[in-house]
């Protein structure tokens, strides 16, 4: 699966977003690993202590710091800070489409492969409540995709979301996940 994803991402042309000047830049890592012949995706449940996206399920990541070389560095640095994964333990396979969040961040998602599993997660208890290690097969099941109704700017909209046990993967994370799952479908052909 890793080789097929690497090839699909190499052929994929991520869609950039031109954001207004001053828009904060951020990056996340859609981190995968294989265990017992099954591919898993890592999500984190954010605590209520963080400034933004309290209690939401997300990929590890965050804002670009002035010292970050590029957004890949941001994604790897934030993943290390939040869940303890060393950058040397991740093979970055490629990039997905940029998205603009409702909180006005331009987020660039990267896909990475964890080089070994099991892993000794060491996560920031200020930022991360717990991890979700979700099988890719689960995320690809049609019944996992559920409508999520939200009121945004006074309008009700229905967003695609993914159910995993008691947690709902929605919003920007769900949009990035959909982009990834569409890419996985092309890798399967």
TORZAMI-788223 format. One record per atom (N, C-alpha, C): x, y, z; residue in one letter. Coordinates in steps of 0.02 Angstrom, whole numbers, plus 50000, padded with zeros to 5 digits. Example, Ala and Ser with C-alpha at 12.3 -4.5 7.8 and 13.67 -1.06 7.14 Angstrom:
TORZAMI-788223
506604971650390A/506154977550390A/506604983550390A/506424988850354S/506844994750357S/506455000250394S/
end
This chain:
TORZAMI-788223
500414994050000X/500005000050000X/500445006350000X/500995006150038X/501415012150041X/501675014049972X/501905009149934X/502175010549867X/501635013449821X/501025010649825X/500475013049783X/500285020249802X/500285021649867X/500135028549889X/500685033349869X/501305031249876X/501865035549856X/501805037349782X/501645032349740X/501575033449668X/500975037949653X/500415036749687X/499815040949676X/499945048149696X/500285049149752X/500435055949775X/500945059349729X/501415055549702X/501905058449657X/501565060849593X/501045057349571X/500675059249510X/500145064549524X/499985065649587X/499445070249605X/499705077449606X/499295082049582X/499475089049583X/499045092549636X/499325093649696X/498925096849749X/498695103849729X/498085105349747X/497805111849730X/497975116949784X/498365122049767X/498535127249816X/497945132049825X/497955135549880X/497465140849892X/497845147249901X/497655152249864X/497955158849872X/497555162349928X/497865163049985X/497535166250041X/497715173650043X/497305177450078X/497445184550086X/498085185550125X/498445191050112X/499045192450152X/498875192550226X/499315189650266X/499205189450338X/498825183350362X/498575179250315X/498235173050334X/498745168450367X/498605165950427X/499085161450459X/499155154950419X/499775152650412X/499925146450377X/499995140950429X/499735135150411X/499785129350455X/499885123150412X/500095117750444X/500195111350410X/500015105750457X/499755100350428X/499585094350467X/499895088250434X/499915082850472X/500185076650447X/499655071150453X/499435068650396X/498995062850394X/499475056950398X/499535054150458X/500045049150473X/499745042150469X/500075037850431X/499855031050419X/500365026150448X/500125020250466X/500575014750482X/500225008250464X/500615002950456X/500334996450441X/500454991850500X/499924988350520X/499974983450574X/499514977650557X/499804971650558X/499424965550541X/499084966150473X/499454968550425X/499234969250356X/498654974250346X/498544978550396X/498024983650390X/498344990550399X/498134995150356X/498375002050360X/497925005850408X/498225009850451X/497865013950500X/498045021250491X/497585025550510X/497675032850508X/497665035250580X/498125039850597X/498155042650665X/497785049250666X/497325049750714X/496985056050730X/497115057450803X/497005063650822X/497045065450893X/496415069050913X/496205067850975X/495645071551003X/495955077251043X/495795083451023X/496085089251056X/495755090451124X/496135093051170X/495865094551236X/495445100951234X/495145102551290X/494785108951297X/495245114551319X/495895113051327X/496385118151350X/496665122251293X/496635119551231X/496945122951174X/496545129051154X/496875133551119X/496555139851100X/496015138951046X/496165134750996X/495685133750941X/495505126350934X/494935125050905X/494705118350889X/494665113750950X/494425116551005X/494365112851068X/493945106551059X/494185100951085X/493805094751085X/493695091551018X/493995094150966X/493895091450899X/494395085950883X/494205081550837X/494655076550811X/495035079750754X/495695078950754X/496105082150702X/496715077850687X/497065079850635X/497725077050622X/498225081050663X/498795078050681X/499305081950715X/499545087650668X/499665093350697X/499905098950656X/499765105550690X/499945110950656X/499835117550685X/500135123050643X/500185128850674X/500425134850639X/501165134550623X/501335137650567X/502045138250547X/502385143150593X/502955141050620X/503375145450661X/503875148950616X/504115154850637X/504615158450596X/505245154250582X/505425149750627X/506025145650617X/505925139550574X/505315138150553X/505185132250511X/505445133450440X/505825128750413X/506095129350345X/505545129750293X/505025125650304X/504465125250257X/503885122050293X/503335120950258X/502745118250290X/502805110750306X/503215107150269X/503355100150287X/503675100050356X/504155104450366X/504495104950431X/503985106550486X/503515111050471X/502985112750519X/502585106550539X/502365102750489X/501955096850502X/502345091750545X/502975090650528X/503385085850566X/503535088350636X/503695094750643X/503835097650709X/503225097250754X/502655099250727X/502035099150767X/501845091950786X/501945087250741X/501785080250756X/502225077750812X/502855079650811X/503305077750865X/503085080950931X/502925087350930X/502715090850991X/502065087951019X/501595086250975X/500935084150998X/500885076851016X/501195072350977X/501115065250991X/501775061450998X/502345065050995X/502985061951009X/503325058250953X/503065058850892X/503365055150835X/503975059050810X/504545055850810X/505155058950785X/505115059750709X/505325065550683X/505315066550611X/505695061150572X/506235058550601X/506625053350567X/506235046850560X/505695046050599X/505285039950595X/504715040450545X/504695045950507X/504155047050459X/504435047850389X/504155044050343X/504295045250272X/503725049450245X/503875055450222X/503355059750193X/503245057350121X/502615055150108X/502445052350043X/502215057549993X/501925063050018X/501685068149972X/501225073050005X/500905077049965X/500495082649988X/499785082149959X/499295084449998X/498605084849975X/498425092149961X/497795093449944X/497575100249929X/497575104749991X/497775110949982X/497705115950035X/496965116950050X/496815118750112X/496135120750129X/496165127050170X/495615130650170X/495535136550211X/495015134750264X/495195135450328X/494735133550381X/494275139250398X/493735137750433X/493275142950456X/493625147750504X/494135145250539X/494515149550584X/495055153550547X/495025153350480X/495445157450436X/496185155450433X/496335149050440X/497005146550430X/497045143450360X/497605144350326X/497735140550265X/498145134450286X/497855128550278X/498175122450301X/498405118350242X/499035116150245X/499315111650195X/499405104850227X/499035099850202X/499095093050230X/499625088950193X/500015085250232X/500505080650204X/500315073550226X/500495068750186X/500385061650202X/501055058650220X/501075055450278X/501695052350302X/501585045150322X/502115041250318X/502095034150337X/502555033150396X/502275030650450X/502665029050510X/503085022950496X/503745023650505X/504215018450484X/504175012050526X/503915012650588X/503875006650630X/503255007050674X/503005001250693X/502435000650738X/502504994050774X/502364993650839X/502064998850881X/502545004650894X/502245010250913X/502625016350926X/502505018550997X/503005021651026X/502955024151095X/502675031251093X/502015031951088X/501705038551085X/501865042351149X/502065048551142X/502175053051199X/501835059651180X/501215060351200X/500875066251177X/500805071551230X/500705077651205X/500625083551247X/499935083251280X/499935082451345X/499295081951380X/498925088551382X/499265094051368X/498925100551362X/498525100851297X/498805098051244X/498495098551178X/498075092451158X/498295086551179X/497995080351154X/497675076451212X/497025075051204X/496665071151254X/496815063651244X/496745061251182X/496915054351167X/496995053551091X/497265047851071X/497365046251000X/496835041450976X/496685041950912X/496245037250878X/496675034050824X/496715027450824X/497075023750774X/496545020050733X/496345023050677X/495765020850639X/495975017050576X/495705011150568X/495855007150509X/495615010650446X/496025010550395X/495835013650331X/495215010150302X/495155003650312X/494555000150288X/493925002850320X/493955004550384X/493375007450419X/493185014150386X/493665018350373X/493535024950344X/493255024550274X/493385019150239X/493155018250170X/492455015250166X/492185012950221X/491505010050220X/490995015550211X/490505014750167X/490005019950156X/489615021950218X/489485017350263X/489095019050323X/489485023350373X/490135023850364X/490555028050407X/490445035450390X/490295036850327X/490175043750304X/489475045850326X/489445050850369X/488795053050396X/488715060550386X/488085062850378X/487975070050371X/488045073450439X/488345079150440X/488425083050501X/488125089950487X/487595091550522X/487255097950512X/487545103150560X/487745108750531X/488045114250570X/487725120850549X/487675125450595X/487455132250580X/488095136450574X/488215138950514X/488815143050501X/488575149550469X/488765155050502X/488555161750479X/487795162150469X/487435159050515X/486705159450514X/486365154750465X/486755150650430X/486465145850381X/486605138750403X/486105134450394X/486225127450407X/486545124350345X/487105120950356X/487425117350302X/487555110250324X/487575105750276X/487705098750290X/488405097250265X/488825094850310X/489525093350294X/489645085850296X/490065083250252X/490245076250258X/490685075250320X/490525070150357X/490905068550418X/490985061050423X/491435058850465X/491575051750473X/491485049750546X/491115044450557X/490995042050624X/491485036550641X/491805037150699X/492235031850725X/492075031050799X/491735025650814X/491495024450882X/491095030550905X/491295033550960X/490925039350987X/491165046050958X/491695045850918X/491985051950892X/491755053450822X/491675059950808X/491495062250741X/492085066050712X/492295064050654X/492835067450617X/492485072050568X/492525078550579X/492135083250539X/492565089350522X/492255094050487X/492585100350471X/493175099650425X/493695103550439X/494285103650397X/494615096750394X/494625093250450X/494935086550451X/494565081850405X/493895082150406X/493505077850362X/493615079550289X/493685086050274X/493815088050205X/494495085450181X/495005085850224X/495665083250205X/495635075550199X/495265072350244X/495195065050241X/494855062950176X/494335066550156X/493985065050093X/494465065550034X/494875070850033X/495385071649981X/495845065549980X/496055063350038X/496505057550043X/496155051150020X/495535050050043X/495175043950024X/495045043749949X/494915049449918X/494845049649845X/495495047549811X/496055049849839X/496715047949812X/496845040449821X/496655037749879X/496725030549892X/496345026549841X/495745028849824X/495335025349774X/495695024949707X/496055030249688X/496425030049625X/497035025449631X/497325024849691X/497905020549701X/497695013149697X/497065011749711X/496815004849709X/496705002349638X/496645006949591X/496495004849521X/497075001749487X/
end
